[in-house]
Amino acid sequence: MSEPDSTAAQLGTSSNKIVLVAGLTFALTCVAFFYASSWLTPEVQDGYPVTNKAKVNSDGTFEITIDTSNRNKWIPLNLGAGRITAGQETPDLTFRRYVAQVPLGAMDLGPVTLEEAALDGNPEWVKDEFVDGELQNEAISKWYSYSYWTHLLTPKQHTYAVKLKNGQVAFLNFVSYYCVPEGSGCLTIRYKLVNG
């Protein structure tokens, strides 16, 4: 074998070894990643069955779970009546997936409980506006934290004020975005009504 042929053979053998080592390293990394991720299973959010009508809790607050999973359909809600609106009735809130519209305005009161919630003497209601081509309410639109690791929406521990068409105000918390038996797109809110 001539010297150039011998050098080419050695280079070919070296290249094959590099490819083999790289392939084995990649395979071992994948196995290690999947093994480690099996130990890092995300905490599953509590799910709630769809009620479409508010129930009264023992503390006097109301709780309702509605199916908001349809990407093309807004679900209108009448908080005063505690149900999805019927016919041409004007809603207090409208949801599609995790996005909210509040026709008369809303406020983020921050990390306070429903019991502590109160309005100051001259509340400034945030009206719906177009954001990224979609009408929504900025005061209430960031009600959740999103995990890029688990892809779960977790409600922030904030209370929101919503101005109602009957002159009242609803203070509300978002409880969950998950359904029973399982799945996403079931929005559960807990709220109380006060005179505006």
TAGI-V754562 format. One record per residue. RES is the residue in one letter. NEAR is the number of other C-alpha atoms within 8 Angstrom. Layout:
RES NEAR
RES NEAR
This chain:
M 4
S 5
E 6
P 6
D 8
S 9
T 8
A 8
A 8
Q 8
L 8
G 8
T 8
S 8
S 8
N 8
K 8
I 8
V 8
L 8
V 8
A 8
G 8
L 8
T 8
F 8
A 8
L 8
T 8
C 8
V 8
A 8
F 8
F 8
Y 8
A 8
S 8
S 7
W 6
L 6
T 6
P 5
E 4
V 4
Q 8
D 7
G 13
Y 12
P 9
V 11
T 8
N 10
K 9
A 11
K 8
V 8
N 8
S 5
D 4
G 7
T 11
F 12
E 12
I 15
T 15
I 10
D 11
T 15
S 9
N 10
R 7
N 5
K 7
W 9
I 10
P 11
L 13
N 13
L 10
G 7
A 5
G 12
R 11
I 10
T 10
A 5
G 4
Q 4
E 6
T 7
P 11
D 15
L 12
T 12
F 13
R 14
R 10
Y 10
V 8
A 12
Q 11
V 15
P 9
L 11
G 12
A 15
M 12
D 10
L 10
G 8
P 7
V 10
T 8
L 11
E 4
E 6
A 10
A 4
L 6
D 5
G 4
N 5
P 6
E 5
W 9
V 10
K 11
D 12
E 9
F 8
V 7
D 4
G 5
E 7
L 9
Q 13
N 15
E 10
A 9
I 11
S 10
K 7
W 9
Y 8
S 9
Y 8
S 8
Y 6
W 4
T 6
H 7
L 8
L 9
T 10
P 10
K 8
Q 8
H 12
T 15
Y 13
A 12
V 14
K 15
L 12
K 9
N 5
G 8
Q 11
V 12
A 13
F 14
L 13
N 12
F 11
V 9
S 14
Y 13
Y 15
C 14
V 9
P 7
E 7
G 9
S 8
G 13
C 18
L 15
T 14
I 12
R 12
Y 12
K 11
L 10
V 8
N 6
G 6
